Amino acid sequence: MGLSRQRKSLSPYGVARRLFNAAAAALLGVAVMALSATASAANGPVRVLALGDSLTAGYGLGDGQGFVPQLERALRAKGYDVTVINAGVSGDTTAGGLSRLDWALGDKPDVALVELGANDMLRGLDPAAARANLDAILGRLKERNIPTLLAGMYASASYGRAYTERFNAIYPELAAKHGVPLYPFFLDGVATDAAMNQGDGIHPNAAGVKVIVERILPHVTRLLDNRARTGG
């Protein structure tokens, strides 16, 4: 009985069947890999929307020196397949950012970085208006299920304690309300440092932008990693 089973297992038919099954499994694996690669290529790079003002737009800087191109290069150097969309407009306030948000969303971003409010502060605009505008922007991005990183801004002490406290509170409070991560100060490591800024003392030079990108990069990669984990 045992000998009969052994001979049966060694029959040409049995060997052929095993070879066929192995070949079919190999072909199936190749097909799955091909489909995965095709799907990945179809999806393309992750689109990162950088919605902001002159700090995002790259005011006063040459090609490739602004925040958007430097951030994209830094992300790609870390292995992230991304395209960073420059939706920065010099001089824009939070109201301007809100008014053109739908237009910016036409690029169908996968994640967003919101950097607005510096011009509201420089013009001494009411912090309540800036809060309302940013609240609406974050709410709309949430409705679209677009993971968002909020980049904060600090008010100059020259505006007085009352104004400074009201303005500075906008970003942490809205981040908590909408459940989005907060990068507290976009100009961290650059503000007030003459070596990191252009002649106006406000806009970062290429070296300043490099520092900004280095410091915000872990927060952006965390946003991308969280999106990947949740299947976004």
DAKA-V311460 format. One record per residue. N is the residue number from 1. D_FIRST is the distance of its C-alpha to the first C-alpha in whole Angstrom. Layout:
# DAKA-V311460
n = [N;N]
d_first = [D_FIRST;D_FIRST]
This chain:
# DAKA-V311460
n = [1;2;3;4;5;6;7;8;9;10;11;12;13;14;15;16;17;18;19;20;21;22;23;24;25;26;27;28;29;30;31;32;33;34;35;36;37;38;39;40;41;42;43;44;45;46;47;48;49;50;51;52;53;54;55;56;57;58;59;60;61;62;63;64;65;66;67;68;69;70;71;72;73;74;75;76;77;78;79;80;81;82;83;84;85;86;87;88;89;90;91;92;93;94;95;96;97;98;99;100;101;102;103;104;105;106;107;108;109;110;111;112;113;114;115;116;117;118;119;120;121;122;123;124;125;126;127;128;129;130;131;132;133;134;135;136;137;138;139;140;141;142;143;144;145;146;147;148;149;150;151;152;153;154;155;156;157;158;159;160;161;162;163;164;165;166;167;168;169;170;171;172;173;174;175;176;177;178;179;180;181;182;183;184;185;186;187;188;189;190;191;192;193;194;195;196;197;198;199;200;201;202;203;204;205;206;207;208;209;210;211;212;213;214;215;216;217;218;219;220;221;222;223;224;225;226;227;228;229;230;231;232]
d_first = [0;4;5;5;6;9;10;11;13;15;15;19;19;18;20;23;22;22;26;27;26;28;31;31;32;34;36;36;37;40;41;42;44;46;47;47;50;51;52;53;56;57;58;60;62;62;66;68;71;74;77;80;84;85;83;80;82;83;86;88;85;84;81;78;80;80;77;75;74;74;72;69;69;69;66;64;65;62;60;61;61;64;67;70;73;76;78;81;84;87;90;87;87;85;87;86;82;82;84;82;78;77;78;76;73;73;71;68;68;65;66;70;73;76;79;82;85;87;90;90;91;93;95;96;94;93;90;89;89;87;84;84;84;81;79;79;78;75;75;74;71;70;70;68;65;66;66;69;71;74;77;80;83;86;90;92;94;98;97;97;95;95;94;92;90;89;88;86;84;83;80;78;79;78;75;74;75;72;70;70;70;73;75;78;80;80;82;81;82;84;87;90;89;91;89;86;89;91;94;95;93;91;88;86;86;83;82;82;80;77;78;78;74;73;74;73;69;67;68;67;64;63;64;62;59;59;59;56;54;56;54;58]
